[in-house]
């Protein structure tokens, strides 16, 4: 996806109860994703990948896909209602975008993510611990900036809050570096 304001955009909280015929029958912010795999976003005006305010949960749906229950953060017995296993964004490649990232996101894992020469390598405000207890926010990826390309810098703005941000086997390459290669509590 190239040359748009936002490349791959999921406006989860824009219409929290749906629209039109689906109004009150869906909860888009909490609906699990299908496969998100192998996407490329480059040279978008603002965001490449932008998963905005998404917290996939264990929804109970009827045969038409309308929600019968499961939108709340916790189950009736007090357990975390985040989707198990966590949703996964695999093999995502973002290049030459101003921003890449999420505002608020939980129970979604990025595996083999690559950010190259973006103005902000990744941007993330808030998250949570994974309901499945085993997933990582990021695993096996690269945050890179080629100094020969005048666009971009290493600047990963990570989330903060009362949770463990699991960032495993990630490689930072190149420069220049923004405030820091990895910033938290942004």
Secondary structure, 3 states (H helix, E strand, C coil): CECCCEEEEEECCCCCCCCHHHCCCCCHHHCCCCCEECCEEECCCCEEEEEECEECECCEECCCCCEEECCCCECCCCCECECCCCEEEECCEEECCCEEEECEEECEEEECCEEECCCCCEECCECCCCCCCCCCCEEEEEEEECCCCCCCCEEEEECCCCCCCCEEEEEEEECCEEEEEEEECC
